[in-house]
Amino acid sequence: MIRVLVVDDSALVRKLFGQVLAEEPDFEVRFARNGVEALAQLDDYRPHVITLDVQMPEMDGLACLDRIMVQRPSPVVMVSSITAEGAEATLNALKLGAIDFMAKPSGAVSLRVDEFAPTLKSKIRIAATAKMPASRRLRERVQFRAGGGSAARQRRVADSADPAVAAVPAAGDGVVLVGTSTGGPPALEALLCSIPASFPWPILVAQHMPASFTGPLARRLNDLCALHVVEAATALPLETGKVYIGRGDADILLSRRGAEFFVMPAPAKADYPWHPSTDRLVRSAMNHLPASQLIGVLMTGMGNDGAQAMTELRAQGGVTIAEAEETAVVWGMPGELARGGGATFIVPLQKIAQRLQSLVPLHAAHT
């Protein structure tokens, strides 16, 4: 039985979420009207998953989440509005330790139950299986409160490559292709903020997210990381020292015009169930560059997006990295790559940047 605590100040949303979840025989549901009521139920009810509204009276969702991660770390799915303010709050929540998020139903909510019900059920089931990296979350918060932005500055200094592991140096100029989903934004921060500005290959990222969230995500990462991070909302020239975040609800592709390479958005394609699609990104890159000039990185996320294309990449001579199970919030995508024999390396999150720098030496020639 999966115990779910629905926290929302709207009586209508609580009623509808309750009706949707009651359709599943393995869900048990309780409710709270705000953060104060939610915290009061934590130790008694011991929920497996909490759905948490962002805007609430008395104690809002972010303050409640912060307390949850201290009092009793639990998988939390944030429920927020699809607005710029809602996106920023959601990214803050993911930083604090939330597992996932979903858009809050709006308008004639009762008429849209069929639209949001499958998403709600799916995200709760995924969250129930997710790992809670509570110790890492707590250490980060202690560092932040003690030293302000010093932790972010320290993350910009990359560790040296592990000399005990033989590197497979890539040939010439190339591109790093990153795919991630559930748990991805904090994982991307950990990866990208550990890579120096001198890293010679551009990095393309497919993070499963709605379009209203990828722009704020790119801006946040750009503020934190030494690399220049942008959202690929239009066609952009491929440049070293840059990270391109695929625009949500669409796909991100590598394209070529004559001798020049571009990163561009493309309408979501029905052949690929998740967007931005990692599989489609990797295959677009393989259409224009030799496999030896590509490195694929697959991190936390439910499902198998990216596993097939990266397995093909490795078979053709490319290098692939799967995040290790012990650090992945959800070991779905990287697990599929590893189990299928498509991973050249299986690496904990905190060492992926180090591995990339051993594969692409900073002195490599580039244009």
C-alpha positions as CSV (number, residue, x, y, z in Angstrom):
1,M,0.0,0.0,0.0
2,I,1.3,3.4,-1.0
3,R,0.4,6.1,1.6
4,V,-0.1,9.5,0.0
5,L,-0.4,12.8,1.8
6,V,-2.1,15.4,-0.4
7,V,-1.3,18.9,0.8
8,D,-3.3,21.8,-0.8
9,D,-5.3,24.7,0.5
10,S,-8.0,24.2,-2.3
11,A,-10.8,22.0,-1.1
12,L,-11.7,21.3,-4.8
13,V,-8.1,20.1,-5.6
14,R,-8.1,17.9,-2.5
15,K,-11.4,16.4,-3.4
16,L,-10.4,15.7,-7.0
17,F,-6.9,14.3,-6.1
18,G,-8.7,12.1,-3.6
19,Q,-11.1,10.8,-6.2
20,V,-8.4,10.1,-8.7
21,L,-6.2,8.3,-6.2
22,A,-9.1,6.3,-4.7
23,E,-9.4,4.6,-8.1
24,E,-6.2,2.7,-7.4
25,P,-6.5,-0.1,-4.9
26,D,-2.9,0.2,-3.6
27,F,-3.2,3.9,-2.7
28,E,-4.2,5.1,0.7
29,V,-4.7,8.9,1.0
30,R,-4.8,11.6,3.7
31,F,-5.1,15.3,3.3
32,A,-3.7,18.5,4.8
33,R,-4.8,22.1,4.1
34,N,-1.4,23.7,4.5
35,G,2.2,23.1,5.5
36,V,1.5,23.2,9.3
37,E,-1.1,20.4,9.0
38,A,1.2,18.4,6.8
39,L,4.0,18.5,9.3
40,A,1.7,17.4,12.1
41,Q,0.9,14.2,10.2
42,L,4.4,13.2,9.1
43,D,5.5,11.1,12.0
44,D,2.0,9.5,12.6
45,Y,1.0,8.8,9.0
46,R,4.5,8.2,7.7
47,P,3.6,8.9,4.0
48,H,5.4,7.2,1.2
49,V,4.7,10.2,-1.1
50,I,3.6,13.8,-0.5
51,T,2.0,16.0,-3.1
52,L,2.7,19.5,-2.1
53,D,1.1,22.8,-3.3
54,V,3.5,25.7,-3.6
55,Q,1.1,28.6,-2.6
56,M,-0.6,28.0,0.7
57,P,-1.5,30.1,3.8
58,E,0.2,29.8,7.2
59,M,3.1,27.8,5.8
60,D,3.8,27.7,2.0
61,G,5.1,24.7,0.1
62,L,8.8,25.6,0.1
63,A,8.9,26.3,3.8
64,C,7.0,23.0,4.4
65,L,9.4,21.1,2.1
66,D,12.4,22.4,3.9
67,R,11.0,21.2,7.2
68,I,10.0,17.8,5.7
69,M,13.6,17.2,4.6
70,V,14.8,17.8,8.2
71,Q,11.9,16.2,10.2
72,R,11.3,13.1,8.0
73,P,12.7,13.1,4.5
74,S,10.1,11.8,2.1
75,P,9.5,11.8,-1.7
76,V,7.7,15.0,-2.5
77,V,5.9,15.9,-5.8
78,M,5.4,19.6,-6.1
79,V,2.2,20.9,-7.6
80,S,2.7,24.3,-9.1
81,S,1.3,26.7,-11.6
82,I,2.7,27.0,-15.1
83,T,4.0,30.5,-14.7
84,A,7.4,32.1,-14.5
85,E,6.9,32.5,-10.7
86,G,5.7,28.9,-10.5
87,A,8.7,27.6,-12.4
88,E,11.2,29.4,-10.1
89,A,9.5,28.1,-7.1
90,T,9.6,24.6,-8.5
91,L,13.3,24.8,-9.3
92,N,13.9,26.0,-5.7
93,A,11.8,23.0,-4.5
94,L,13.9,20.5,-6.6
95,K,17.0,22.1,-5.1
96,L,15.6,21.6,-1.6
97,G,15.0,17.9,-2.3
98,A,11.6,17.4,-4.1
99,I,11.6,14.4,-6.4
100,D,9.4,15.7,-9.2
101,F,6.7,18.3,-10.0
102,M,3.5,18.6,-12.0
103,A,1.3,21.5,-13.2
104,K,-1.6,22.4,-11.0
105,P,-4.9,21.9,-12.7
106,S,-6.5,25.2,-13.6
107,G,-9.7,26.5,-15.1
108,A,-12.6,24.1,-15.0
109,V,-10.6,21.5,-13.0
110,S,-13.4,19.0,-12.6
111,L,-13.8,18.8,-16.4
112,R,-10.0,18.1,-16.9
113,V,-9.7,15.1,-14.5
114,D,-9.0,12.7,-17.4
115,E,-6.1,15.0,-18.5
116,F,-4.2,15.2,-15.2
117,A,-5.2,11.9,-13.5
118,P,-2.7,9.6,-15.4
119,T,0.1,12.1,-14.8
120,L,-0.7,12.3,-11.1
121,K,-0.8,8.6,-10.6
122,S,2.3,8.0,-12.6
123,K,4.4,10.6,-10.8
124,I,3.3,9.3,-7.4
125,R,4.2,5.7,-8.3
126,I,7.6,6.9,-9.6
127,A,8.2,9.0,-6.5
128,A,7.3,6.0,-4.3
129,T,10.3,4.1,-5.8
130,A,12.7,7.0,-5.7
131,K,15.8,7.2,-3.4
132,M,16.0,10.1,-1.0
133,P,19.6,11.5,-0.9
134,A,18.8,13.0,2.5
135,S,22.4,13.3,3.7
136,R,23.6,15.0,0.5
137,R,20.7,17.4,0.7
138,L,21.4,18.2,4.4
139,R,25.1,18.8,3.8
140,E,24.4,21.2,1.0
141,R,21.9,23.2,3.1
142,V,24.4,23.4,6.0
143,Q,27.1,24.7,3.6
144,F,24.7,27.2,2.1
145,R,23.6,28.6,5.5
146,A,27.2,28.7,6.8
147,G,29.0,30.2,3.9
148,G,26.4,31.8,1.5
149,G,27.6,31.2,-2.1
150,S,30.9,29.7,-1.2
151,A,29.7,26.2,-2.0
152,A,28.7,27.2,-5.5
153,R,32.1,28.8,-6.1
154,Q,33.9,25.7,-4.8
155,R,31.9,23.5,-7.2
156,R,33.3,25.4,-10.1
157,V,36.8,23.9,-9.3
158,A,36.7,20.5,-10.9
159,D,38.5,17.5,-9.3
160,S,41.4,16.0,-11.2
161,A,40.7,12.8,-13.2
162,D,41.1,9.6,-11.2
163,P,44.5,8.3,-12.2
164,A,43.6,4.8,-11.3
165,V,41.1,4.6,-14.2
166,A,42.3,4.4,-17.7
167,A,40.7,7.1,-19.8
168,V,39.6,6.7,-23.4
169,P,40.6,10.0,-24.9
170,A,38.2,11.2,-27.6
171,A,39.6,12.2,-31.0
172,G,39.4,15.9,-32.1
173,D,36.5,18.2,-31.5
174,G,33.3,16.8,-30.4
175,V,30.1,17.1,-28.4
176,V,28.8,15.8,-25.1
177,L,25.1,14.7,-25.1
178,V,23.3,14.6,-21.8
179,G,19.9,13.0,-21.1
180,T,17.9,13.1,-17.8
181,S,14.4,13.2,-16.4
182,T,13.1,12.8,-12.8
183,G,15.6,14.2,-10.4
184,G,17.4,15.8,-13.3
185,P,17.7,19.5,-12.4
186,P,19.8,18.9,-9.2
187,A,21.8,16.3,-11.0
188,L,22.5,18.7,-13.9
189,E,23.6,21.3,-11.4
190,A,26.0,18.8,-9.7
191,L,27.4,17.9,-13.1
192,L,27.7,21.2,-14.9
193,C,28.9,23.2,-11.9
194,S,31.9,20.9,-11.6
195,I,33.1,21.5,-15.2
196,P,35.4,24.5,-15.8
197,A,34.8,27.1,-18.4
198,S,37.8,25.8,-20.3
199,F,36.1,22.5,-21.1
200,P,36.6,22.3,-24.9
201,W,33.4,20.5,-26.0
202,P,29.9,22.0,-26.1
203,I,27.3,20.1,-24.1
204,L,23.7,19.5,-25.3
205,V,21.1,18.6,-22.7
206,A,17.7,16.9,-23.1
207,Q,15.9,17.3,-19.7
208,H,12.3,16.1,-19.7
209,M,10.4,19.3,-18.7
210,P,7.5,21.6,-19.9
211,A,8.5,24.6,-22.0
212,S,7.8,27.1,-19.2
213,F,10.5,25.5,-17.0
214,T,13.5,25.0,-19.2
215,G,14.2,28.7,-19.7
216,P,14.3,29.4,-15.9
217,L,16.4,26.2,-15.5
218,A,19.0,27.4,-18.0
219,R,19.2,30.9,-16.4
220,R,19.6,29.3,-12.9
221,L,22.4,27.0,-14.1
222,N,24.1,29.9,-16.0
223,D,24.2,31.9,-12.7
224,L,25.7,28.9,-10.8
225,C,28.2,27.4,-13.3
226,A,31.4,28.5,-14.9
227,L,30.1,27.3,-18.3
228,H,27.7,29.5,-20.2
229,V,24.2,27.9,-20.2
230,V,21.4,28.8,-22.6
231,E,18.0,27.5,-23.6
232,A,18.0,26.3,-27.2
233,A,14.7,28.0,-28.0
234,T,15.9,29.0,-31.5
235,A,18.6,27.8,-33.8
236,L,22.0,28.7,-32.3
237,P,25.6,28.2,-33.5
238,L,27.5,25.4,-31.7
239,E,30.2,27.0,-29.6
240,T,32.7,25.7,-27.1
241,G,32.2,26.6,-23.4
242,K,28.5,26.5,-23.8
243,V,25.7,24.3,-22.5
244,Y,22.5,24.1,-24.6
245,I,19.3,23.1,-22.6
246,G,16.6,21.8,-24.9
247,R,13.3,23.7,-24.8
248,G,10.6,21.8,-23.0
249,D,7.7,20.1,-24.9
250,A,10.0,20.0,-28.0
251,D,13.1,18.2,-29.0
252,I,16.7,19.4,-29.3
253,L,18.8,18.5,-32.4
254,L,22.3,18.9,-33.7
255,S,22.2,20.2,-37.2
256,R,24.7,21.2,-39.9
257,R,24.8,23.9,-42.5
258,G,27.8,23.5,-44.7
259,A,30.8,23.4,-42.4
260,E,29.0,24.9,-39.4
261,F,27.1,23.1,-36.7
262,F,23.9,24.4,-35.0
263,V,21.7,23.5,-32.1
264,M,18.1,23.8,-32.9
265,P,14.7,23.0,-31.4
266,A,12.3,20.8,-33.3
267,P,8.6,20.0,-32.8
268,A,8.0,16.9,-30.7
269,K,7.9,13.8,-32.8
270,A,5.3,11.1,-32.0
271,D,7.9,8.3,-32.5
272,Y,9.5,9.5,-29.3
273,P,7.4,9.4,-26.1
274,W,9.4,11.8,-23.9
275,H,10.5,15.3,-24.7
276,P,13.0,16.7,-25.1
277,S,14.0,13.3,-26.4
278,T,17.4,12.0,-25.6
279,D,17.2,9.2,-28.2
280,R,16.4,11.8,-30.9
281,L,19.2,14.1,-29.8
282,V,21.8,11.4,-29.9
283,R,20.7,10.1,-33.3
284,S,20.7,13.6,-34.7
285,A,24.3,14.0,-33.5
286,M,25.3,10.7,-35.0
287,N,24.0,11.8,-38.4
288,H,26.6,14.6,-38.5
289,L,29.6,13.5,-36.4
290,P,31.6,10.3,-36.1
291,A,30.8,8.3,-33.0
292,S,34.4,8.9,-31.8
293,Q,33.6,12.6,-31.4
294,L,30.5,12.0,-29.2
295,I,30.2,11.2,-25.5
296,G,26.7,10.3,-24.2
297,V,25.8,10.8,-20.5
298,L,22.6,9.3,-19.2
299,M,21.5,10.3,-15.7
300,T,18.6,9.9,-13.3
301,G,15.1,9.4,-14.8
302,M,12.2,7.0,-15.2
303,G,11.8,5.0,-18.4
304,N,14.4,4.2,-21.0
305,D,14.8,7.4,-23.1
306,G,18.4,7.5,-24.4
307,A,19.3,4.0,-23.6
308,Q,18.8,2.6,-27.1
309,A,20.5,5.5,-29.0
310,M,23.5,5.5,-26.6
311,T,23.9,1.8,-26.9
312,E,24.1,2.3,-30.7
313,L,26.6,5.1,-30.1
314,R,28.8,2.9,-28.1
315,A,28.6,0.1,-30.7
316,Q,29.8,2.5,-33.3
317,G,32.8,3.6,-31.3
318,G,31.5,6.4,-29.1
319,V,31.8,6.6,-25.3
320,T,28.8,6.5,-23.0
321,I,28.5,7.2,-19.2
322,A,25.6,5.9,-17.1
323,E,25.0,7.4,-13.7
324,A,25.5,4.7,-11.0
325,E,22.5,3.3,-9.2
326,E,23.7,4.5,-5.8
327,T,23.4,8.2,-6.7
328,A,20.5,8.2,-9.1
329,V,17.1,9.3,-7.7
330,V,15.5,7.0,-10.2
331,W,17.7,4.4,-11.9
332,G,15.5,3.9,-14.9
333,M,17.2,5.6,-17.9
334,P,20.8,4.9,-16.8
335,G,19.9,1.5,-15.5
336,E,18.5,0.5,-18.9
337,L,21.7,1.7,-20.6
338,A,23.8,-0.3,-18.1
339,R,21.8,-3.5,-18.2
340,G,21.8,-3.5,-22.0
341,G,25.5,-3.3,-22.2
342,G,25.5,0.2,-23.6
343,A,27.5,1.9,-20.9
344,T,31.2,2.3,-21.4
345,F,31.4,3.6,-17.8
346,I,29.0,3.5,-14.8
347,V,29.9,6.4,-12.6
348,P,28.5,8.1,-9.4
349,L,27.0,11.5,-10.1
350,Q,29.8,13.3,-8.2
351,K,32.4,11.8,-10.5
352,I,30.9,12.2,-13.9
353,A,32.4,15.7,-14.5
354,Q,35.8,14.3,-13.5
355,R,35.3,11.4,-16.0
356,L,34.4,13.8,-18.8
357,Q,37.6,15.8,-18.2
358,S,39.6,12.6,-18.4
359,L,38.0,11.7,-21.7
360,V,38.3,15.3,-23.1
361,P,41.6,16.8,-21.9
362,L,41.4,20.5,-21.5
363,H,44.3,21.0,-23.9
364,A,42.5,19.3,-26.8
365,A,42.5,21.3,-30.0
366,H,39.2,23.0,-30.8
367,T,37.9,25.8,-32.9
